[in-house]
């Protein structure tokens, strides 16, 4: 379970950097995953889509 929390945190940190740098529309989920060192499948395990990921950062 600790690995799941760590993976989610890496995704959130990577997403925050990507959204900050490129804005919502140009943010790349593939780049977020690559920067976090996870597969896109891992991203979709935690978040439904880009909007869900963005909402998790804002909340």
C-alpha positions as CSV (number, residue, x, y, z in Angstrom):
1,X,0.0,0.0,0.0
2,X,2.9,2.4,0.6
3,X,4.0,1.9,-3.0
4,X,0.6,3.0,-4.2
5,X,0.7,6.2,-2.1
6,X,4.2,6.9,-3.3
7,X,3.2,6.4,-7.0
8,X,0.2,8.7,-6.6
9,X,2.4,11.4,-5.0
10,X,4.9,11.1,-7.8
11,X,2.1,11.5,-10.4
12,X,0.7,14.5,-8.5
13,X,4.2,16.2,-8.3
14,X,4.9,15.5,-12.0
15,X,1.4,16.7,-13.0
16,X,1.8,19.9,-11.0
17,X,5.0,20.7,-12.8
18,X,3.6,19.9,-16.2
19,X,0.4,21.9,-15.7
20,X,2.4,24.8,-14.4
21,X,4.8,24.8,-17.3
22,X,2.4,24.1,-20.1
23,X,-1.1,24.9,-18.9
24,X,-4.0,22.5,-18.8
25,X,-4.6,22.3,-22.6
26,X,-1.0,21.5,-23.6
27,X,-0.1,19.3,-20.6
28,X,0.8,15.8,-21.7
29,X,-0.3,12.8,-19.7
30,X,2.5,10.8,-21.3
31,X,5.1,13.3,-20.1
32,X,3.6,13.3,-16.7
33,X,3.9,9.5,-16.5
34,X,7.4,9.5,-17.9
35,X,8.6,12.2,-15.4
36,X,7.0,10.2,-12.6
37,X,8.6,7.0,-13.8
38,X,5.3,5.1,-14.2
39,X,3.2,3.7,-17.0
40,X,0.0,5.4,-18.3
41,X,-1.9,2.4,-16.9
42,X,-0.7,3.5,-13.4
43,X,-2.1,7.0,-14.0
44,X,-5.5,5.6,-15.0
45,X,-5.4,3.4,-11.9
46,X,-5.5,6.5,-9.7
47,X,-7.3,9.1,-12.0
48,X,-10.1,8.8,-14.6
49,X,-8.7,11.3,-17.0
50,X,-6.7,14.6,-17.2
51,X,-9.5,16.6,-15.6
52,X,-9.6,14.2,-12.6
53,X,-5.8,14.5,-12.2
54,X,-6.0,18.3,-12.4
55,X,-8.8,18.4,-9.9
56,X,-6.8,16.3,-7.5
57,X,-4.0,18.9,-7.6
58,X,-6.4,21.9,-7.2
59,X,-8.2,20.2,-4.3
